[in-house]
Amino acid sequence: MLHEAARSVIGDITIARPGVEGDADRVEVIVCKTSDTRATATVTILGQRDDSVRDTRHELVLDKLVVDGWVVSNDVTTHRCQPGRGHQEFSAELCL
């Protein structure tokens, strides 16, 4: 249902990170259309199968193109570390 709501606002969002196979427990997406030409999306990847990083969050700003479609104009990426591997809150600091 959330995915359908996101698509009705901005369409599909695809996030790729080189070198990551995408093995995680779940992905949460929160989308907010802030104007006719701008939207925000918070994409949180939870339960990653990584020895250092537990969760990753992308806070995206999307701008509507003159023609059909949207473009990501800003992507702030933060991580939450595995227990014993660093910070337990979302932060730009690297995990150990």
PyMOL commands that set and color helices and strands:
alter all, ss='L'
color gray80, all
select helices_A, chain A and resi 2-10
alter helices_A, ss='H'
color red, helices_A
select strands_A, chain A and resi 26-33+38-46+53-64+70-81
alter strands_A, ss='S'
color yellow, strands_A
deselect
rebuild
show_as cartoon
